[in-house]
Amino acid sequence: MPIELTPLPYSPGALQPHLSERAVALQHGQHQRACVDAVNQRIIGTEWEDAPLERIVRESQGALFEAAAQAWNLQFQWQCLRPRGSGDPQGRLADRVKRRFGDVAGLRHAFNDAALGLFGAGWAWLVLHPDGSLAIQVTRNAGTPLTSHSTPLLGCNLWEHAYYLDYQNDRARYLEAWWKAANWEFASEQMPD
């Protein structure tokens, strides 16, 4: 059973002015599509042929892992953003943000510092560790928290193609815009009960 390109949860232009329709369409229709196609080509006739994408990410290696992880990361990313997003986290997530970072501004500052500190392509993540504490992780290339024991809550794409059309090489401006579309409700829903 082939892996399918999941549809966007909103129209490609819905994240404007933070991310342009063209940038979203490029990431989804070209980059994510290429990753899904690469996974499907590599799983034909293998033990992975009927496996869900998440299992392939957790258990594969090499080129298959790279394609599968990037496909999953991109799929997750779209849930982390929403039209008219941002605001502040609520409930249990807000309590954990306050405990770990002092407030949302402290979280954003720490997250942005980590994201700006990554040289090259990768991802910045807000994760929940098994002990219930929040942390920020930065992964290179297609790296993902799925391969650890931490639960990803938010993921920010730091590959150049994620922001070049809208912000050229200004990753800081991209991060500022990204926070304005952050989907805190989705992040809260990822937290285990």
C-alpha atoms as an extended CHARMM CRD file, in Angstrom:
* protein
*
       193  EXT
         1         1  MET       CA              0.0000000000        0.0000000000        0.0000000000  PROA      1               0.0000000000
         2         2  PRO       CA              1.7500000000        3.2060000000       -1.0810000000  PROA      2               0.0000000000
         3         3  ILE       CA              2.2230000000        6.1800000000        1.2010000000  PROA      3               0.0000000000
         4         4  GLU       CA             -0.0610000000        9.0280000000        0.1540000000  PROA      4               0.0000000000
         5         5  LEU       CA              0.6060000000       12.7250000000        0.0300000000  PROA      5               0.0000000000
         6         6  THR       CA             -1.6950000000       14.0610000000        2.7260000000  PROA      6               0.0000000000
         7         7  PRO       CA             -3.7020000000       17.1100000000        1.7190000000  PROA      7               0.0000000000
         8         8  LEU       CA             -3.0610000000       20.4240000000        3.3940000000  PROA      8               0.0000000000
         9         9  PRO       CA             -5.4760000000       21.1260000000        6.2640000000  PROA      9               0.0000000000
        10        10  TYR       CA             -6.1960000000       24.5420000000        4.6740000000  PROA      10              0.0000000000
        11        11  SER       CA             -5.7770000000       26.1800000000        1.2800000000  PROA      11              0.0000000000
        12        12  PRO       CA             -2.1970000000       26.9900000000        0.1960000000  PROA      12              0.0000000000
        13        13  GLY       CA             -2.8930000000       30.7110000000        0.5700000000  PROA      13              0.0000000000
        14        14  ALA       CA             -4.4220000000       30.4840000000        4.0360000000  PROA      14              0.0000000000
        15        15  LEU       CA             -1.1780000000       31.1990000000        5.9280000000  PROA      15              0.0000000000
        16        16  GLN       CA             -0.6400000000       34.5760000000        4.2510000000  PROA      16              0.0000000000
        17        17  PRO       CA              0.8450000000       37.0340000000        5.0400000000  PROA      17              0.0000000000
        18        18  HSD       CA              3.1760000000       34.8690000000        7.1560000000  PROA      18              0.0000000000
        19        19  LEU       CA              3.8750000000       32.2420000000        4.4780000000  PROA      19              0.0000000000
        20        20  SER       CA              2.9430000000       32.9210000000        0.8880000000  PROA      20              0.0000000000
        21        21  GLU       CA              0.7350000000       30.6760000000       -1.2060000000  PROA      21              0.0000000000
        22        22  ARG       CA              3.6650000000       30.0970000000       -3.5290000000  PROA      22              0.0000000000
        23        23  ALA       CA              5.9870000000       28.9830000000       -0.6850000000  PROA      23              0.0000000000
        24        24  VAL       CA              3.3770000000       26.6300000000        0.7930000000  PROA      24              0.0000000000
        25        25  ALA       CA              2.5430000000       25.1700000000       -2.6230000000  PROA      25              0.0000000000
        26        26  LEU       CA              6.2380000000       24.6200000000       -3.3500000000  PROA      26              0.0000000000
        27        27  GLN       CA              6.8610000000       22.8320000000       -0.0660000000  PROA      27              0.0000000000
        28        28  HSD       CA              3.7350000000       20.6900000000       -0.2710000000  PROA      28              0.0000000000
        29        29  GLY       CA              3.3510000000       20.0500000000       -3.9670000000  PROA      29              0.0000000000
        30        30  GLN       CA              7.0070000000       19.7260000000       -4.8590000000  PROA      30              0.0000000000
        31        31  HSD       CA              9.2020000000       18.9290000000       -1.8390000000  PROA      31              0.0000000000
        32        32  GLN       CA              6.7710000000       16.8290000000        0.1860000000  PROA      32              0.0000000000
        33        33  ARG       CA              5.5080000000       15.1130000000       -2.9830000000  PROA      33              0.0000000000
        34        34  ALA       CA              9.1090000000       14.2320000000       -3.9590000000  PROA      34              0.0000000000
        35        35  CYS       CA              9.7290000000       12.7000000000       -0.5210000000  PROA      35              0.0000000000
        36        36  VAL       CA              6.5210000000       10.6410000000       -0.6620000000  PROA      36              0.0000000000
        37        37  ASP       CA              7.3850000000        9.4510000000       -4.1730000000  PROA      37              0.0000000000
        38        38  ALA       CA             10.9090000000        8.5070000000       -3.0570000000  PROA      38              0.0000000000
        39        39  VAL       CA              9.5080000000        6.4790000000       -0.1570000000  PROA      39              0.0000000000
        40        40  ASN       CA              7.0840000000        4.6730000000       -2.4420000000  PROA      40              0.0000000000
        41        41  GLN       CA              9.8380000000        3.8270000000       -4.9270000000  PROA      41              0.0000000000
        42        42  ARG       CA             12.0590000000        2.4300000000       -2.1700000000  PROA      42              0.0000000000
        43        43  ILE       CA              9.4460000000        0.2660000000       -0.4160000000  PROA      43              0.0000000000
        44        44  ILE       CA              8.2390000000       -1.7180000000       -3.4380000000  PROA      44              0.0000000000
        45        45  GLY       CA              8.8670000000       -5.4020000000       -2.7740000000  PROA      45              0.0000000000
        46        46  THR       CA             10.3190000000       -4.8150000000        0.6940000000  PROA      46              0.0000000000
        47        47  GLU       CA              9.1870000000       -5.4250000000        4.2630000000  PROA      47              0.0000000000
        48        48  TRP       CA              8.0550000000       -1.7740000000        4.3160000000  PROA      48              0.0000000000
        49        49  GLU       CA              5.5820000000       -2.1050000000        1.4440000000  PROA      49              0.0000000000
        50        50  ASP       CA              2.5000000000       -2.1200000000        3.7160000000  PROA      50              0.0000000000
        51        51  ALA       CA              3.9920000000       -0.2460000000        6.6840000000  PROA      51              0.0000000000
        52        52  PRO       CA              2.6450000000        3.1210000000        7.8220000000  PROA      52              0.0000000000
        53        53  LEU       CA              4.9340000000        6.0990000000        7.3190000000  PROA      53              0.0000000000
        54        54  GLU       CA              5.6140000000        6.5360000000       11.0410000000  PROA      54              0.0000000000
        55        55  ARG       CA              6.8910000000        2.9560000000       11.3600000000  PROA      55              0.0000000000
        56        56  ILE       CA              9.1390000000        3.3970000000        8.3410000000  PROA      56              0.0000000000
        57        57  VAL       CA             10.6190000000        6.5160000000        9.9580000000  PROA      57              0.0000000000
        58        58  ARG       CA             11.1900000000        4.7790000000       13.2950000000  PROA      58              0.0000000000
        59        59  GLU       CA             12.7190000000        1.6050000000       11.8780000000  PROA      59              0.0000000000
        60        60  SER       CA             14.4340000000        2.3440000000        8.5450000000  PROA      60              0.0000000000
        61        61  GLN       CA             17.8790000000        3.7020000000        7.7460000000  PROA      61              0.0000000000
        62        62  GLY       CA             19.7660000000        5.3860000000        4.9320000000  PROA      62              0.0000000000
        63        63  ALA       CA             18.0160000000        6.8730000000        1.9240000000  PROA      63              0.0000000000
        64        64  LEU       CA             14.6540000000        5.3600000000        2.8820000000  PROA      64              0.0000000000
        65        65  PHE       CA             14.8440000000        6.9500000000        6.3250000000  PROA      65              0.0000000000
        66        66  GLU       CA             15.8220000000       10.3270000000        4.8600000000  PROA      66              0.0000000000
        67        67  ALA       CA             12.8610000000       10.3640000000        2.4560000000  PROA      67              0.0000000000
        68        68  ALA       CA             10.3710000000        8.9590000000        4.9950000000  PROA      68              0.0000000000
        69        69  ALA       CA             11.4450000000       11.2510000000        7.8200000000  PROA      69              0.0000000000
        70        70  GLN       CA             11.2950000000       14.3230000000        5.6320000000  PROA      70              0.0000000000
        71        71  ALA       CA              7.8510000000       13.2970000000        4.3410000000  PROA      71              0.0000000000
        72        72  TRP       CA              6.6390000000       12.8370000000        7.9340000000  PROA      72              0.0000000000
        73        73  ASN       CA              8.2400000000       16.0800000000        9.1300000000  PROA      73              0.0000000000
        74        74  LEU       CA              6.5780000000       18.0500000000        6.3420000000  PROA      74              0.0000000000
        75        75  GLN       CA              3.2240000000       16.3880000000        7.0160000000  PROA      75              0.0000000000
        76        76  PHE       CA              3.5580000000       17.2460000000       10.7340000000  PROA      76              0.0000000000
        77        77  GLN       CA              4.5910000000       20.8030000000        9.9340000000  PROA      77              0.0000000000
        78        78  TRP       CA              1.2920000000       21.6380000000        8.2650000000  PROA      78              0.0000000000
        79        79  GLN       CA             -0.5800000000       20.6890000000       11.4430000000  PROA      79              0.0000000000
        80        80  CYS       CA              1.7310000000       22.9350000000       13.4850000000  PROA      80              0.0000000000
        81        81  LEU       CA              0.5310000000       25.9730000000       11.5360000000  PROA      81              0.0000000000
        82        82  ARG       CA             -2.9110000000       27.4090000000       11.0370000000  PROA      82              0.0000000000
        83        83  PRO       CA             -4.5700000000       30.4750000000        9.6190000000  PROA      83              0.0000000000
        84        84  ARG       CA             -4.9470000000       33.0910000000       12.3160000000  PROA      84              0.0000000000
        85        85  GLY       CA             -2.7360000000       31.0100000000       14.5890000000  PROA      85              0.0000000000
        86        86  SER       CA             -0.4360000000       32.0850000000       17.3780000000  PROA      86              0.0000000000
        87        87  GLY       CA             -1.9040000000       33.4310000000       20.5680000000  PROA      87              0.0000000000
        88        88  ASP       CA             -0.6400000000       31.5980000000       23.6130000000  PROA      88              0.0000000000
        89        89  PRO       CA             -0.7920000000       27.9790000000       24.7180000000  PROA      89              0.0000000000
        90        90  GLN       CA             -3.5470000000       27.0800000000       27.1620000000  PROA      90              0.0000000000
        91        91  GLY       CA             -4.0910000000       24.5430000000       29.9390000000  PROA      91              0.0000000000
        92        92  ARG       CA             -1.4600000000       21.9070000000       30.6830000000  PROA      92              0.0000000000
        93        93  LEU       CA              0.8160000000       23.0930000000       27.8940000000  PROA      93              0.0000000000
        94        94  ALA       CA              0.7470000000       26.6630000000       29.2210000000  PROA      94              0.0000000000
        95        95  ASP       CA              1.6590000000       25.3730000000       32.6940000000  PROA      95              0.0000000000
        96        96  ARG       CA              4.6260000000       23.4240000000       31.3190000000  PROA      96              0.0000000000
        97        97  VAL       CA              5.7960000000       26.3730000000       29.2160000000  PROA      97              0.0000000000
        98        98  LYS       CA              5.7200000000       28.5710000000       32.3200000000  PROA      98              0.0000000000
        99        99  ARG       CA              7.5560000000       25.9630000000       34.4010000000  PROA      99              0.0000000000
       100       100  ARG       CA             10.3260000000       25.4220000000       31.8230000000  PROA      100             0.0000000000
       101       101  PHE       CA             10.6960000000       28.7900000000       30.0650000000  PROA      101             0.0000000000
       102       102  GLY       CA              9.0580000000       31.3130000000       32.4060000000  PROA      102             0.0000000000
       103       103  ASP       CA              6.5510000000       32.4100000000       29.7700000000  PROA      103             0.0000000000
       104       104  VAL       CA              5.7880000000       32.1690000000       26.0540000000  PROA      104             0.0000000000
       105       105  ALA       CA              8.2700000000       34.9510000000       25.2750000000  PROA      105             0.0000000000
       106       106  GLY       CA             10.9840000000       32.9020000000       26.9990000000  PROA      106             0.0000000000
       107       107  LEU       CA             10.0340000000       29.8450000000       24.9500000000  PROA      107             0.0000000000
       108       108  ARG       CA             10.1170000000       31.7980000000       21.6950000000  PROA      108             0.0000000000
       109       109  HSD       CA             13.4790000000       33.3130000000       22.5590000000  PROA      109             0.0000000000
       110       110  ALA       CA             15.0350000000       29.9200000000       23.3960000000  PROA      110             0.0000000000
       111       111  PHE       CA             13.4530000000       28.2880000000       20.3240000000  PROA      111             0.0000000000
       112       112  ASN       CA             14.6370000000       31.0620000000       18.0040000000  PROA      112             0.0000000000
       113       113  ASP       CA             18.1640000000       30.9480000000       19.4500000000  PROA      113             0.0000000000
       114       114  ALA       CA             18.3210000000       27.2040000000       18.8210000000  PROA      114             0.0000000000
       115       115  ALA       CA             16.8740000000       27.5610000000       15.2980000000  PROA      115             0.0000000000
       116       116  LEU       CA             19.2520000000       30.3790000000       14.3840000000  PROA      116             0.0000000000
       117       117  GLY       CA             22.1700000000       28.3720000000       15.7580000000  PROA      117             0.0000000000
       118       118  LEU       CA             21.6360000000       25.5600000000       13.2580000000  PROA      118             0.0000000000
       119       119  PHE       CA             24.0410000000       25.8500000000       10.3590000000  PROA      119             0.0000000000
       120       120  GLY       CA             22.4300000000       24.4580000000        7.2290000000  PROA      120             0.0000000000
       121       121  ALA       CA             19.2140000000       22.4950000000        6.8070000000  PROA      121             0.0000000000
       122       122  GLY       CA             17.1250000000       20.9040000000        9.5110000000  PROA      122             0.0000000000
       123       123  TRP       CA             14.2820000000       21.3760000000       11.9460000000  PROA      123             0.0000000000
       124       124  ALA       CA             13.5700000000       23.0160000000       15.3040000000  PROA      124             0.0000000000
       125       125  TRP       CA             11.1630000000       21.2000000000       17.6190000000  PROA      125             0.0000000000
       126       126  LEU       CA              9.2760000000       21.7880000000       20.8170000000  PROA      126             0.0000000000
       127       127  VAL       CA              9.1140000000       18.3450000000       22.3980000000  PROA      127             0.0000000000
       128       128  LEU       CA              7.7300000000       16.7270000000       25.5070000000  PROA      128             0.0000000000
       129       129  HSD       CA             10.1210000000       14.3230000000       27.2300000000  PROA      129             0.0000000000
       130       130  PRO       CA              8.7960000000       11.1340000000       28.8660000000  PROA      130             0.0000000000
       131       131  ASP       CA              9.2770000000       12.7600000000       32.3040000000  PROA      131             0.0000000000
       132       132  GLY       CA              6.7690000000       15.4710000000       31.2990000000  PROA      132             0.0000000000
       133       133  SER       CA              9.2890000000       18.2590000000       30.7960000000  PROA      133             0.0000000000
       134       134  LEU       CA              9.3920000000       20.4360000000       27.6970000000  PROA      134             0.0000000000
       135       135  ALA       CA             12.5420000000       20.8880000000       25.6480000000  PROA      135             0.0000000000
       136       136  ILE       CA             13.7280000000       22.3620000000       22.3840000000  PROA      136             0.0000000000
       137       137  GLN       CA             15.5400000000       20.0910000000       19.9650000000  PROA      137             0.0000000000
       138       138  VAL       CA             17.2390000000       20.9400000000       16.7130000000  PROA      138             0.0000000000
       139       139  THR       CA             17.7560000000       18.1650000000       14.1820000000  PROA      139             0.0000000000
       140       140  ARG       CA             19.8900000000       18.2380000000       11.0600000000  PROA      140             0.0000000000
       141       141  ASN       CA             18.5180000000       17.4550000000        7.6150000000  PROA      141             0.0000000000
       142       142  ALA       CA             15.5870000000       15.0140000000        7.9810000000  PROA      142             0.0000000000
       143       143  GLY       CA             16.2030000000       14.2310000000       11.6510000000  PROA      143             0.0000000000
       144       144  THR       CA             13.0490000000       13.9060000000       13.7350000000  PROA      144             0.0000000000
       145       145  PRO       CA             12.0310000000       13.3560000000       17.3740000000  PROA      145             0.0000000000
       146       146  LEU       CA             10.1350000000       10.2540000000       16.2110000000  PROA      146             0.0000000000
       147       147  THR       CA             13.3910000000        8.3470000000       16.5320000000  PROA      147             0.0000000000
       148       148  SER       CA             13.6790000000        9.2750000000       20.2230000000  PROA      148             0.0000000000
       149       149  HSD       CA             11.3940000000        8.8220000000       23.2000000000  PROA      149             0.0000000000
       150       150  SER       CA             10.2420000000       12.4540000000       23.0700000000  PROA      150             0.0000000000
       151       151  THR       CA              6.8690000000       13.5300000000       21.6890000000  PROA      151             0.0000000000
       152       152  PRO       CA              6.9960000000       16.3160000000       19.0890000000  PROA      152             0.0000000000
       153       153  LEU       CA              4.5500000000       19.1330000000       19.8140000000  PROA      153             0.0000000000
       154       154  LEU       CA              5.6200000000       21.7460000000       17.2460000000  PROA      154             0.0000000000
       155       155  GLY       CA              8.0600000000       21.4910000000       14.3520000000  PROA      155             0.0000000000
       156       156  CYS       CA              9.5620000000       24.3440000000       12.3490000000  PROA      156             0.0000000000
       157       157  ASN       CA             11.1240000000       23.6520000000        8.9650000000  PROA      157             0.0000000000
       158       158  LEU       CA             14.5790000000       25.2400000000        8.7340000000  PROA      158             0.0000000000
       159       159  TRP       CA             15.4010000000       24.0730000000        5.2210000000  PROA      159             0.0000000000
       160       160  GLU       CA             16.1230000000       27.0460000000        2.9880000000  PROA      160             0.0000000000
       161       161  HSD       CA             13.2500000000       26.1950000000        0.6430000000  PROA      161             0.0000000000
       162       162  ALA       CA             10.8440000000       26.6890000000        3.5680000000  PROA      162             0.0000000000
       163       163  TYR       CA             11.5340000000       30.4040000000        3.7360000000  PROA      163             0.0000000000
       164       164  TYR       CA             13.6750000000       31.5780000000        0.8160000000  PROA      164             0.0000000000
       165       165  LEU       CA             10.7920000000       32.6620000000       -1.4360000000  PROA      165             0.0000000000
       166       166  ASP       CA              9.3170000000       34.8520000000        1.2990000000  PROA      166             0.0000000000
       167       167  TYR       CA             12.3300000000       35.8640000000        3.4060000000  PROA      167             0.0000000000
       168       168  GLN       CA             15.4170000000       35.0670000000        1.2800000000  PROA      168             0.0000000000
       169       169  ASN       CA             18.2140000000       34.2160000000        3.7470000000  PROA      169             0.0000000000
       170       170  ASP       CA             16.6200000000       35.9760000000        6.7190000000  PROA      170             0.0000000000
       171       171  ARG       CA             15.7920000000       33.0360000000        8.9700000000  PROA      171             0.0000000000
       172       172  ALA       CA             15.0550000000       35.3980000000       11.8940000000  PROA      172             0.0000000000
       173       173  ARG       CA             12.2500000000       37.1330000000        9.9770000000  PROA      173             0.0000000000
       174       174  TYR       CA             10.8780000000       33.7440000000        8.9280000000  PROA      174             0.0000000000
       175       175  LEU       CA             10.8050000000       32.5950000000       12.5610000000  PROA      175             0.0000000000
       176       176  GLU       CA              8.9920000000       35.7760000000       13.5620000000  PROA      176             0.0000000000
       177       177  ALA       CA              6.3410000000       35.0520000000       10.9200000000  PROA      177             0.0000000000
       178       178  TRP       CA              6.2240000000       31.3370000000       11.8110000000  PROA      178             0.0000000000
       179       179  TRP       CA              5.2420000000       32.1200000000       15.3950000000  PROA      179             0.0000000000
       180       180  LYS       CA              2.3130000000       34.1970000000       14.1040000000  PROA      180             0.0000000000
       181       181  ALA       CA              0.8600000000       31.0490000000       12.5190000000  PROA      181             0.0000000000
       182       182  ALA       CA              1.7530000000       28.5810000000       15.2990000000  PROA      182             0.0000000000
       183       183  ASN       CA             -1.0670000000       26.1680000000       16.1340000000  PROA      183             0.0000000000
       184       184  TRP       CA             -1.0240000000       25.8350000000       19.9300000000  PROA      184             0.0000000000
       185       185  GLU       CA             -4.1900000000       23.7600000000       19.9310000000  PROA      185             0.0000000000
       186       186  PHE       CA             -2.4900000000       21.0930000000       17.8130000000  PROA      186             0.0000000000
       187       187  ALA       CA              0.5700000000       21.1990000000       20.0840000000  PROA      187             0.0000000000
       188       188  SER       CA             -1.6470000000       20.6310000000       23.1330000000  PROA      188             0.0000000000
       189       189  GLU       CA             -3.4090000000       17.7250000000       21.4340000000  PROA      189             0.0000000000
       190       190  GLN       CA             -0.0660000000       15.9230000000       20.9940000000  PROA      190             0.0000000000
       191       191  MET       CA              0.4760000000       15.7420000000       24.7570000000  PROA      191             0.0000000000
       192       192  PRO       CA             -0.3240000000       12.2890000000       26.1670000000  PROA      192             0.0000000000
       193       193  ASP       CA             -3.0030000000       12.1740000000       28.8700000000  PROA      193             0.0000000000
